[in-house]
């Protein structure tokens, strides 16, 4: 698909983003939301109307007295985006439209998660999703979400402990295999982008997304911008130390939030106190049935997470913290202690930070990767 997206001004980018996230909107409403004059709004929207990214809808004046309104709306099917979440066991991919609506999805199991196996498997999955008539010509960008330390600008996975990858030039390999522009991003940051533009973070100047599961991740938005940090690793809440001389973390240090509250840490501790090789599902069921030693393990995890969230609220002061991930399946066992600890350790007004629970599927993670591509379009607009 040729790059014929409109070359716009800062005002144009602001108008387009406003309609994308809040539309349909009349030109008057756009002016009120952006502070731009009517003339500026009209001039700014023209390139997007000419290129088909915006359309005018006809709507009658509800009073019946004035002329019909012509609100501007995004033409959602003007361009599609691929998003892929890479795990050690499978690839999860989606095709979204401009408003991040999922149009198609597919999964492919992985017997081998080495880069040499993942790249061709992902290329085959892309071909499957783009086989739908008319879809290929609308897709030019693919976002790929991977856990770990990612150099987004270079498309390199610097380190992904869960995949066992170090210095993998994933972006270039996938671009060569698929013919698409490829953007590689940390999975939590990609999910945060989706929440920022199309989810709980919409309209918030600052918020945080915390994910619980195989690890403990965190994405931060401050003053309307994703915080990457000088070295691209801002928001590593999972590696904030909360337990003196606590258990060892996969990062090599001790007492991290992740060393207590990640699923593998919880399961290891449950096996230790029970003296059996039970599964996570069995541990959850036994704790719910009243096994006090196991309930204490989950409560300790909730305490560690609560300490981490309180530290986050005290340092950043977000409007809200969205808590998500597969670890929420056991929230009934960790939630009470988590909230008690957060309330006890959040300082002053930071305690007013809203904690919001958002169960998400792996398709939502893949959708986040697609939103990374939508963000790239916005930066070109």
N, C-alpha and C positions, 0 to 999 in steps of 0.2 A: 504494500500500500504506500503510495508516494506521500511524502510529508507536505501536505497542503494545508496544514493548520494555520490559522490566521496569525500574521505578525502584528502584534498589538502594542499598545502603550500600557504603562502602569495602571491608568484609569480603566483601560479595557480589560486587563487581567482582573482588576477588582470587581468590575461589573460581571464578568463571566463567572468568577468564583461565587459571587453573591447569588446569581441565578441558579448556579449548579447546586448549591447547598440549601437554598431557601425558596427557590422558584416553584411555580410560575409567579412572576412579579410584574406589576406595571412599571413604566418608566418613573412615575412619581414615587412609587414605593422603593425602587432602586435608589433614587436620589436621597430619600429619607434615610435609608440604611447606610449608604456610603458617604453621604455629605457632598456628593457631586451635584453640579448644576444640571438642569434639564438639558441644556445644549451639549454638555460634556457627555451625559449618559447617551444621548442620541448618537453622537459621533462615535463613542466607544463601542456601541453595539453593532454598528454597521459591518465591520469585518466579519463578525461572528454570524450575522444573518446571511451575508453573501456566501460564506463558506459552508453554511448548513449546520453549524453547531447550535445556533439559536433559531427558534421559530416564533412567529407571532400567533397567539391563540385569540380567538374571538370570544368575548364574554360580555353579556348584556349588563348594563348598569342596573344593580339590584333595586335602585329607587324607581327605575322606569322613566326617569326624566332626562337623563343625559345621553350622550352618544355611547355606542358600544365601546367597551374597553378592549385593548389589544395587549394583554400581558405577554411578557416574554418567557419562553420556556426552553429548557434544554431538549434538543433532539437526541434522546438517549441512545438511539441505535446508529448515530452518526459514526461512531467508532467503538470498537470492542477492545477489550484488554484481557490478556491471559494472566492468571495468577497461579503459582504452584507453591505448595508447602512440602518441604522435603523432610521426612522422618527416617529413622533407621530401618523401619519396616515397610514403608510404602510412600508413594507419591500421591498427593491429592491436588487436583487441578480444577480450576473453574474458568469460565469465560464470563466476563461482566460487561455491562454497557457503561456509558459515561457516568451514570448515577450510581455505579457500583451494584446494580441489580444483577443477580446471577442468572445467566441465560442457559448455561450448561455446566455440568460437572462430571468428573470421572476420577477413578482411583486405579492405581496399579501397584500390586505388592512387589516388594524388593527382596530377593533372596540374598542379595549382596548390596551393601550400601557404600561400596567404594566409588570414587568419582568415575572410574572406568566403566562401572555398571550403571550408575545413575544417569550419566549423560545420554547414552543411547536409549535407555528406557524412557527418559523424559521426552526425548525427541519423538519417540513413537507415540507417546501419550498426546503430545501436541498435534501430531498428524491426525490422530483419532478425533480430537476436538475441533480441528479446523476442516474436517471432511464435509461438514454441513454446507450445502450450497450457499454461496454468497458470503460465507463467514470469513474466509481467508483474506479477502480483499479489504476487510474492515479491521484486521488485526495487524499491528506492526510492532507492538511492545509486549514483552512478557516480564512480569516481576516474579522473582524467586525468593521465597522466605526460608532462611536456614538459621538454626540456633547457633549461637556463638559470637565470636568477634569477627565482624565483617568490615572490609574496606569497600564501602559502596562505590566510591568514585572509581576505583580500579576494578570492581567486580570480583574481588578476591575474598575467599573465605580464609581469613588468617588463622583461625583456630575454631574448631567445632568439636569439643570433647565427646558429645553424644554420638557424633558420626565418626569420630576418629580421624578427622581431616585437619591438615595443617598446610597453609599456603597453597590452597587450591584455586587456580585461575578459572573459576566456574563460569563467570560471565562470558569470557572469550570462547570457551569450549562450547557453551550452549548457543551462542550467536552463530558460530560456524556450523553447528549441527541443525539449527532450526531456521536460519536466515532472518531471525527477528532481532530487534534491539532488546537487549537483556539487561535488567536491573536487579542486582543481588542485594538483599537487605536482611538485617537481623529480623527474625520472625516476630519478636515482640514489638520492635519499632514499626514493622509493617502493620501489625494489628492496631497499634496506636494511631497510625495514620488513618486507618479506616474509622476508628472511633472519633478521631478529630474532625473529619470531614462529613461523615455520614452516621455517626452514632452518638454515644452519650457525651462526647466532648464538644459537639456542635454548639457554638455560641459561648463556650467557656474560655476565658482568657488563659486559664491554667487548670490542668487536670493531670492525673496520673493513672496509668493502666498497670495493674499488677496481676501477673499470671501465676497460678499455682498448678503444679503437676510434676513432670519429670524434673524440672528445675523450678526456680522462683525468679521470674523475670519482671522487668519494670520499664515502661516507657513514660517519658515526661514531656509535657507541653507547658511551656512557660511564656507568658506574654504572646500567646498565639503561635509560637514556633516550637517545633520538636527540638529538644535538647539532645545533641549528639556528644557534646564534650570535645575537648581538644584532641583526644585520641580515639573518639568514636565509641567509647564504652560508658558513657554517662547512664545512670539509672541502674547500676548493678546492685539492686536491693538484695538479691540472693546472697551476696558476699559481704553484707554488712555483719560484723561480729556482734552476736547478742548473748552468747553463753560463754562465760570464762572457762577455759580448759574444756570446752565442749567437744563433741564428736568431730572427727576429721571430715572435711569437705572434699569433693573431687578436685577443687582448685588447689588442694595441698595444705590449706590452712585449717584452723579449728574454730568451732563455735559459730560459723556463719548461719544465717537464717536457713539457707538451703541444706546445711548439714543436719538440721533438725526437722525441717518442714517439707522438704521435697518428698515425693512419693517413695522413692527408694530408701530414703532415710527413715521414714515412718515405718515402712515394711521391715527393714532390718531391725529396728527397735522392737516391733511387735513380735518378730520371731525370737528375739532374745528373751523377752519377758515371758513368752508362752512356752518356750522350749520346743517349738515345733516349726516345721517348714511351711506354715500356712501362706496362702495367697493374700493379696490385698483385699479382694472381695470377701474372703473368709474373715480377715481381720476386722473389716468394717462391720460385717454381719455379727460377729461375736461381740464387738464393742457396743453395737446397738442393742444386743440382747442382754447387756448388763455386765460384761466382763470388765471389772474395775481396773486391773492393770493395763488392759488394752485401751480403755477409755482415757487413762492417764497419759498414754503415749500421744493420742490425738489432741488432748488438751495442751500438752507441752508444745506440740506443733502450732496450735492456735496462739499460744503465748508468744512464741518466737516470731510468728507473722505479725502479731499485734505490736510487738516492739519495733519491728521493721517499719510498719506503716506509721507508727507514731513518730519515729525518727524522720521519715519522709515528710510528714505533715509539718513537723517543727522546722525542718530545713527549707522547704519549698513553699509551704502554705497554699496548696492547691485548693480550688473550689470543691472538687470532688475526687475521690479515688475509686476507680472502677476495678473490682476484683473479679477475675475470670479464670478460665482454665479447667482442665479435667479434674484438678484437685477439689473443685467445688462439689463433686459427687459426695464427699464426706463432710460437707460444710456443717451439717447438724451436729457433728462430733467436735468440730474445732471452732465453730462460729461464736459460741457464748464466751469462751475464754479469749478469743481474738478481740471481740468488741470490748470486753472488760479491760484488757491490757491496753488497748488503744486509748480508751477513755482515761485510764489512769496515768498514761505517759505523754499524751498529747498536751502541749503547753498552752495555756490560756485559750485564746480564740481559735487556735489550731484544732481544738477538739470539736469545733463546729463543722469541720470538713466532713462532707457526706460520704459514707461508704456505700457503694452501689454494687450489687451482685449481678453479674452478667454471664450465665452459662453460655459457652460457645462451642461449636463443632469444629472439626479440622477444616471443613469447607470455609468456615469463617476466617481461619488463618490464611487459607489460599486467597480468599477475597481480599484480605489485607495486602497480600503481595500484588494483586491486580491494582489496588488503589495506589501503590507506589508508582505504577505506570500512569495512572490518572494524574497524580501529582506532577509527574514529569511533563505532561501536556500543559498543566496549569503554569508551570515555570516557563514554558515556551510561549504561552499566550500573551 
